[in-house]
Amino acid sequence: MEVSMKITGMMCPKCEARVKKALEAVAGVESAEVARDPGCAVVKGENLDAAVLKAAVTDAGYTVTD
C-alpha cells in the first residue's frame, strides 16, 4: 500500500528528517520518502491509515494539505 501526502512547513534537511522519523514510527510503515521541495511524502507499508499518518506529521509540527 502507498499513501502520498502534501506537507507544508518543511524548510531544511532537518525538517525532512523529522517528518521521515515521525512517519516511520507509525505502525505498519515500511518506508517513507520525504522531500521539502516540492513538499511531499510517499509512505509505503501495510494497513496504513491516512488519518494516523497525518496526525504523526502534525505532531511533528508540520501541516498536511489536501
Secondary structure as UniProt FT lines:
FT   STRAND          2..8
FT   HELIX           13..24
FT   TURN            27..28
FT   STRAND          29..35
FT   TURN            36..39
FT   STRAND          40..45
FT   HELIX           50..59
FT   TURN            60..61
FT   STRAND          63..65
//
